[in-house]
């Protein structure tokens, strides 16, 4: 669910040309190396997911479906060539 919300935020940024290198999906995913399961970022993600789940399964499921539907609608209006800048390290294309 956090990833859906993140893509919404990325789509809120201007669609501008960037000189950052384009990173393919495989390269992007391989950048998430898990050195230690209890590393700060992993603890943060687990805590966010746990906080989100405190609302119960029904509200969490409803929110997930809302985010997914909104993203589906929004991606339908995006240019197939749209590039989302995730950081100074690179960008990735909307798939």
DSSP file (Angstrom, degrees, kcal/mol; ACC not computed):
  #  RESIDUE AA STRUCTURE BP1 BP2  ACC     N-H-->O    O-->H-N    N-H-->O    O-->H-N    TCO  KAPPA ALPHA  PHI   PSI    X-CA   Y-CA   Z-CA
    1    1 A X     >        0   0    0      0, 0.0     4,-2.0     0, 0.0     5,-0.2   0.000 360.0 360.0 360.0 -36.2    0.0    0.0    0.0
    2    2 A X  H  >  +     0   0    0      1,-0.2     4,-2.1     2,-0.2     5,-0.1   0.874 360.0  54.2 -64.0 -35.7    2.9    2.3    0.7
    3    3 A X  H  > S+     0   0    0      2,-0.2     4,-2.3     1,-0.2    -1,-0.2   0.888 106.3  51.7 -66.1 -38.4    4.3    1.8   -2.8
    4    4 A X  H  > S+     0   0    0      1,-0.2     4,-1.9     2,-0.2    -1,-0.2   0.928 111.0  47.4 -62.5 -44.4    0.9    2.8   -4.3
    5    5 A X  H  X S+     0   0    0     -4,-2.0     4,-2.0     1,-0.2    -1,-0.2   0.875 110.1  54.1 -63.9 -36.8    0.9    6.0   -2.3
    6    6 A X  H  X S+     0   0    0     -4,-2.1     4,-2.4     2,-0.2    -2,-0.2   0.908 106.5  50.4 -64.9 -42.5    4.5    6.6   -3.3
    7    7 A X  H  X S+     0   0    0     -4,-2.3     4,-2.4     2,-0.2    -1,-0.2   0.896 107.7  54.4 -63.7 -38.9    3.7    6.3   -7.0
    8    8 A X  H  X S+     0   0    0     -4,-1.9     4,-0.9     1,-0.2    -1,-0.2   0.934 109.4  48.0 -57.2 -45.6    0.9    8.8   -6.5
    9    9 A X  H >< S+     0   0    0     -4,-2.0     3,-0.6     1,-0.2     4,-0.4   0.898 110.1  51.5 -64.0 -40.2    3.4   11.3   -5.0
   10   10 A X  H >< S+     0   0    0     -4,-2.4     3,-1.4     1,-0.2    -1,-0.2   0.892 106.7  53.8 -62.8 -38.4    5.8   10.7   -7.8
   11   11 A X  H 3< S+     0   0    0     -4,-2.4    -1,-0.2     1,-0.3    -2,-0.2   0.712  98.3  65.4 -69.5 -18.9    3.0   11.4  -10.4
   12   12 A X  T << S+     0   0    0     -4,-0.9    -1,-0.3    -3,-0.6    -2,-0.2   0.650  85.6  91.2 -75.3 -14.6    2.4   14.7   -8.6
   13   13 A X  S <  S-     0   0    0     -3,-1.4    -3,-0.0    -4,-0.4     0, 0.0  -0.463  94.8 -87.4 -79.5 155.0    5.8   16.0   -9.6
   14   14 A X        -     0   0    0     -2,-0.1     2,-1.5     1,-0.1    -1,-0.1  -0.269  34.1-120.7 -60.9 145.9    6.2   17.9  -12.8
   15   15 A X        +     0   0    0     -3,-0.1     2,-0.3    -4,-0.1    -1,-0.1  -0.696  56.9 154.6 -87.1  86.0    6.7   15.9  -16.0
   16   16 A X        -     0   0    0     -2,-1.5     2,-0.3    67,-0.2    67,-0.1  -0.798  50.6 -99.7-116.6 156.0   10.1   17.4  -16.9
   17   17 A X        -     0   0    0     -2,-0.3     2,-0.4     2,-0.0    -2,-0.0  -0.566  42.2-162.8 -72.4 134.9   13.0   16.2  -18.9
   18   18 A X        -     0   0    0     -2,-0.3    73,-0.1     2,-0.1    -1,-0.0  -0.906  25.6-150.1-121.1 148.3   15.8   15.0  -16.6
   19   19 A X        +     0   0    0     -2,-0.4     2,-0.1     2,-0.1     3,-0.1   0.336  64.8 115.3 -95.6   7.0   19.4   14.4  -17.4
   20   20 A X  S    S-     0   0    0      1,-0.1    -2,-0.1    70,-0.1    70,-0.1  -0.434  79.1 -95.4 -71.6 150.2   19.6   11.7  -14.8
   21   21 A X        -     0   0    0     68,-0.2    70,-2.2    -2,-0.1     2,-0.5  -0.364  36.0-117.8 -66.9 146.2   20.3    8.2  -16.1
   22   22 A X  B     -a   91   0A   0     68,-0.2     2,-0.5    -3,-0.1    70,-0.2  -0.742  27.3-152.9 -86.0 128.6   17.3    6.0  -16.8
   23   23 A X        -     0   0    0     68,-3.6    70,-0.4    -2,-0.5    67,-0.0  -0.892  11.3-130.6-106.4 126.0   17.3    2.9  -14.6
   24   24 A X     >  -     0   0    0     -2,-0.5     4,-2.7    68,-0.1     5,-0.2  -0.261  27.9-105.9 -69.1 161.9   15.6   -0.3  -15.8
   25   25 A X  H  > S+     0   0    0      1,-0.2     4,-2.9     2,-0.2     5,-0.2   0.902 119.3  50.6 -58.3 -44.6   13.2   -2.1  -13.6
   26   26 A X  H  > S+     0   0    0      1,-0.2     4,-2.2     2,-0.2    -1,-0.2   0.920 112.8  45.6 -60.8 -44.7   15.6   -5.0  -12.9
   27   27 A X  H  > S+     0   0    0      2,-0.2     4,-0.8     1,-0.2    -1,-0.2   0.898 112.8  51.6 -65.2 -40.5   18.4   -2.6  -11.9
   28   28 A X  H >< S+     0   0    0     -4,-2.7     3,-0.9     1,-0.2     4,-0.2   0.945 112.6  44.6 -61.2 -48.7   16.0   -0.5   -9.8
   29   29 A X  H >< S+     0   0    0     -4,-2.9     3,-1.6     1,-0.3    -1,-0.2   0.858 108.0  57.7 -66.7 -34.5   14.8   -3.6   -7.9
   30   30 A X  H 3< S+     0   0    0     -4,-2.2    -1,-0.3     1,-0.3    -2,-0.2   0.678  91.6  72.0 -70.7 -14.3   18.3   -5.0   -7.4
   31   31 A X  T << S+     0   0    0     -3,-0.9     2,-1.4    -4,-0.8    -1,-0.3   0.630  78.7  82.1 -74.3 -10.9   19.3   -1.7   -5.7
   32   32 A X    <   +     0   0    0     -3,-1.6     2,-0.3    -4,-0.2    -1,-0.2  -0.544  65.2 172.4 -92.6  70.3   17.2   -2.9   -2.7
   33   33 A X        -     0   0    0     -2,-1.4     2,-1.0     1,-0.1     3,-0.2  -0.617  27.8-142.2 -80.9 135.6   19.8   -5.1   -1.1
   34   34 A X        +     0   0    0     -2,-0.3     3,-0.2     1,-0.2    -1,-0.1  -0.783  29.6 165.8-101.9  92.9   18.9   -6.4    2.3
   35   35 A X  S    S+     0   0    0     -2,-1.0     2,-0.4     1,-0.3    -1,-0.2   0.918  75.1   7.7 -72.0 -44.2   22.1   -6.4    4.2
   36   36 A X    >   -     0   0    0     -3,-0.2     3,-2.2     1,-0.1    -1,-0.3  -0.985  65.3-140.4-143.0 127.6   20.4   -6.9    7.6
   37   37 A X  T 3  S+     0   0    0     -2,-0.4    -1,-0.1     1,-0.3    -2,-0.1   0.805 105.6  50.5 -58.3 -29.1   16.7   -7.6    8.1
   38   38 A X  T 3  S+     0   0    0      4,-0.1    -1,-0.3    -3,-0.1     5,-0.0   0.171  80.3 135.4 -97.4  19.2   16.7   -5.3   11.1
   39   39 A X  S <> S-     0   0    0     -3,-2.2     4,-2.4     1,-0.1     3,-0.3  -0.238  71.7-102.6 -61.9 158.2   18.3   -2.4    9.3
   40   40 A X  H  > S+     0   0    0      1,-0.2     4,-2.6     2,-0.2     5,-0.2   0.872 119.8  50.2 -53.2 -45.0   16.7    1.0   10.0
   41   41 A X  H  > S+     0   0    0      1,-0.2     4,-2.4     2,-0.2    -1,-0.2   0.904 112.0  47.3 -65.2 -39.8   14.9    1.2    6.7
   42   42 A X  H  > S+     0   0    0     -3,-0.3     4,-2.4    -6,-0.2    -1,-0.2   0.885 112.3  49.7 -69.2 -37.6   13.4   -2.3    7.1
   43   43 A X  H  X S+     0   0    0     -4,-2.4     4,-2.6     2,-0.2    -2,-0.2   0.912 110.8  50.9 -64.2 -42.4   12.3   -1.5   10.6
   44   44 A X  H  X S+     0   0    0     -4,-2.6     4,-2.6    -5,-0.2    -2,-0.2   0.929 110.8  47.9 -60.1 -47.1   10.7    1.7    9.4
   45   45 A X  H  X S+     0   0    0     -4,-2.4     4,-2.4     1,-0.2    -2,-0.2   0.915 112.8  48.2 -63.1 -43.3    8.8   -0.1    6.7
   46   46 A X  H  X S+     0   0    0     -4,-2.4     4,-2.5     1,-0.2    -1,-0.2   0.911 112.0  49.7 -63.4 -41.2    7.6   -2.8    9.1
   47   47 A X  H  X S+     0   0    0     -4,-2.6     4,-2.7     2,-0.2    -2,-0.2   0.904 110.6  49.7 -64.5 -40.8    6.5   -0.1   11.6
   48   48 A X  H  X S+     0   0    0     -4,-2.6     4,-2.4     2,-0.2    -2,-0.2   0.920 112.6  47.4 -63.1 -42.9    4.6    1.8    8.9
   49   49 A X  H  X S+     0   0    0     -4,-2.4     4,-2.0     2,-0.2    -2,-0.2   0.902 112.5  49.5 -65.1 -40.7    2.9   -1.4    7.8
   50   50 A X  H  X S+     0   0    0     -4,-2.5     4,-0.8     2,-0.2    -2,-0.2   0.921 111.0  49.3 -64.7 -43.8    2.0   -2.3   11.4
   51   51 A X  H >< S+     0   0    0     -4,-2.7     3,-0.8     1,-0.2     4,-0.3   0.911 111.3  50.0 -60.6 -42.3    0.7    1.2   12.1
   52   52 A X  H >< S+     0   0    0     -4,-2.4     3,-1.1     1,-0.2    -1,-0.2   0.875 107.5  54.5 -63.6 -37.7   -1.4    1.0    8.9
   53   53 A X  H >< S+     0   0    0     -4,-2.0     3,-2.0     1,-0.2    -1,-0.2   0.631  85.1  82.9 -74.3 -13.1   -2.8   -2.4    9.9
   54   54 A X  T << S+     0   0    0     -3,-0.8    -1,-0.2    -4,-0.8    -2,-0.2   0.706  79.8  68.0 -65.4 -16.5   -4.0   -1.1   13.3
   55   55 A X  T <  S-     0   0    0     -3,-1.1     4,-0.4    -4,-0.3    -1,-0.3   0.638 113.8-111.1 -75.4 -13.2   -7.1    0.2   11.5
   56   56 A X    <>  -     0   0    0     -3,-2.0     4,-1.7     1,-0.1    -1,-0.2  -0.195  30.0 -74.7 100.3 164.8   -8.2   -3.4   10.9
   57   57 A X  H  > S+     0   0    0      2,-0.2     4,-2.6     1,-0.2     5,-0.2   0.876 122.5  53.4 -69.2 -38.3   -8.5   -5.5    7.8
   58   58 A X  H  > S+     0   0    0      2,-0.2     4,-2.6     1,-0.2     5,-0.2   0.966 112.7  40.7 -66.6 -52.3  -11.6   -4.0    6.3
   59   59 A X  H  > S+     0   0    0     -4,-0.4     4,-2.5     1,-0.2    -1,-0.2   0.878 116.6  51.9 -62.8 -34.0  -10.5   -0.3    6.4
   60   60 A X  H  X S+     0   0    0     -4,-1.7     4,-2.3     2,-0.2    -1,-0.2   0.915 111.2  46.7 -66.1 -42.2   -7.1   -1.3    5.2
   61   61 A X  H  X S+     0   0    0     -4,-2.6     4,-2.4     2,-0.2    -2,-0.2   0.908 112.2  50.3 -65.7 -42.4   -8.5   -3.3    2.3
   62   62 A X  H  X S+     0   0    0     -4,-2.6     4,-2.2    -5,-0.2    -2,-0.2   0.932 111.7  48.1 -61.0 -46.0  -10.8   -0.4    1.4
   63   63 A X  H  X S+     0   0    0     -4,-2.5     4,-2.7     2,-0.2     5,-0.2   0.903 110.3  52.2 -62.5 -41.6   -7.9    2.0    1.4
   64   64 A X  H  X S+     0   0    0     -4,-2.3     4,-2.7     1,-0.2    -1,-0.2   0.935 110.7  47.0 -59.2 -47.3   -5.8   -0.3   -0.7
   65   65 A X  H  X S+     0   0    0     -4,-2.4     4,-2.5     2,-0.2    -1,-0.2   0.860 111.3  52.2 -65.5 -34.9   -8.6   -0.6   -3.3
   66   66 A X  H  X S+     0   0    0     -4,-2.2     4,-2.5     2,-0.2    -2,-0.2   0.939 112.0  45.3 -64.0 -47.1   -9.1    3.2   -3.3
   67   67 A X  H  X S+     0   0    0     -4,-2.7     4,-2.4     2,-0.2    -2,-0.2   0.916 114.5  48.6 -62.7 -43.1   -5.3    3.8   -3.9
   68   68 A X  H  X S+     0   0    0     -4,-2.7     4,-2.6    -5,-0.2    -2,-0.2   0.922 112.8  46.9 -64.4 -44.9   -5.2    1.1   -6.6
   69   69 A X  H  X S+     0   0    0     -4,-2.5     4,-2.5     2,-0.2     5,-0.2   0.914 113.1  49.7 -63.5 -43.0   -8.3    2.4   -8.4
   70   70 A X  H  X S+     0   0    0     -4,-2.5     4,-2.4    -5,-0.2    -1,-0.2   0.898 112.4  47.3 -62.8 -40.3   -7.0    6.0   -8.3
   71   71 A X  H  X S+     0   0    0     -4,-2.4     4,-2.9     2,-0.2     5,-0.2   0.896 110.0  52.6 -69.0 -39.7   -3.6    4.9   -9.6
   72   72 A X  H  X S+     0   0    0     -4,-2.6     4,-1.3     2,-0.2    -2,-0.2   0.932 113.2  44.5 -60.0 -46.0   -5.3    2.9  -12.4
   73   73 A X  H  < S+     0   0    0     -4,-2.5     4,-0.5     1,-0.2    -2,-0.2   0.919 115.3  47.9 -63.6 -43.6   -7.3    5.9  -13.5
   74   74 A X  H >X S+     0   0    0     -4,-2.4     3,-1.4     1,-0.2     4,-0.5   0.902 108.0  52.8 -68.5 -41.4   -4.3    8.2  -13.2
   75   75 A X  H >< S+     0   0    0     -4,-2.9     3,-0.9     1,-0.3    -1,-0.2   0.809  99.1  66.2 -65.5 -27.2   -1.9    6.0  -15.1
   76   76 A X  T 3< S+     0   0    0     -4,-1.3    -1,-0.3     1,-0.2    -2,-0.2   0.724 104.7  44.3 -64.3 -20.5   -4.5    5.9  -17.9
   77   77 A X  T <4 S+     0   0    0     -3,-1.4    -1,-0.2    -4,-0.5    -2,-0.2   0.490  94.6 100.1-101.1  -5.4   -4.0    9.6  -18.5
   78   78 A X  S << S-     0   0    0     -3,-0.9     2,-0.2    -4,-0.5   -67,-0.0  -0.520  81.1-105.7 -83.5 148.8   -0.1    9.6  -18.3
   79   79 A X    >   -     0   0    0     -2,-0.2     3,-2.1     1,-0.1    15,-0.2  -0.479  23.6-128.0 -67.1 138.4    2.1    9.6  -21.3
   80   80 A X  T 3  S+     0   0    0      1,-0.3    -1,-0.1    -2,-0.2    14,-0.1   0.754 111.4  53.2 -60.8 -21.3    3.7    6.2  -22.0
   81   81 A X  T 3  S+     0   0    0     12,-0.1    -1,-0.3     2,-0.1    -2,-0.1   0.357  79.3 134.3 -93.8   5.8    7.0    8.0  -22.1
   82   82 A X    <   -     0   0    0     -3,-2.1    12,-2.0    11,-0.1     2,-0.4  -0.290  41.9-154.1 -59.8 136.5    6.6    9.7  -18.7
   83   83 A X  E     -B   93   0A   0     10,-0.2     2,-0.6   -67,-0.1   -67,-0.2  -0.947   1.4-152.6-115.9 133.8    9.6    9.4  -16.5
   84   84 A X  E     -B   92   0A   0      8,-2.3     8,-2.0    -2,-0.4     2,-0.6  -0.919  10.2-143.5-107.8 122.6    9.4    9.6  -12.7
   85   85 A X  E     +B   91   0A   0     -2,-0.6     6,-0.2   -75,-0.2     3,-0.1  -0.754  21.5 175.3 -87.7 121.6   12.4   10.9  -10.9
   86   86 A X  E     -     0   0A   0      4,-1.1     2,-0.3    -2,-0.6    -1,-0.2   0.748  61.7 -33.4 -96.8 -28.0   12.9    9.0   -7.7
   87   87 A X  E >  S-B   90   0A   0      3,-1.2     3,-1.0     1,-0.0    -1,-0.3  -0.957  72.7 -75.4-171.9-177.4   16.2   10.5   -6.5
   88   88 A X  T 3  S+     0   0    0     -2,-0.3     3,-0.1     1,-0.2    -1,-0.0   0.659 118.7  71.7 -69.0 -14.9   19.5   12.0   -7.6
   89   89 A X  T 3  S-     0   0    0      1,-0.2     2,-0.3   -69,-0.1    -1,-0.2   0.724 113.9 -62.4 -76.4 -21.8   20.6    8.4   -8.4
   90   90 A X  E <   - B   0  87A   0     -3,-1.0    -3,-1.2   -70,-0.1    -4,-1.1  -0.960  44.8-102.8 161.4-179.7   18.4    7.9  -11.4
   91   91 A X  E     -aB  22  85A   0    -70,-2.2   -68,-3.6    -2,-0.3     2,-0.3  -0.850  20.0-148.8-130.0 164.8   14.9    7.8  -12.8
   92   92 A X  E     - B   0  84A   0     -8,-2.0    -8,-2.3    -2,-0.3   -68,-0.1  -0.995  21.0-114.0-138.0 148.1   12.6    5.0  -13.9
   93   93 A X  E     - B   0  83A   0    -70,-0.4     2,-0.4    -2,-0.3   -10,-0.2  -0.410  32.2-106.8 -77.3 152.7    9.9    4.8  -16.6
   94   94 A X              0   0    0    -12,-2.0    -1,-0.1   -15,-0.2   -12,-0.1  -0.671 360.0 360.0 -72.6 127.3    6.3    4.4  -15.9
   95   95 A X              0   0    0     -2,-0.4    -1,-0.1   -14,-0.0   -15,-0.1   0.430 360.0 360.0 -96.8 360.0    5.5    0.9  -16.9
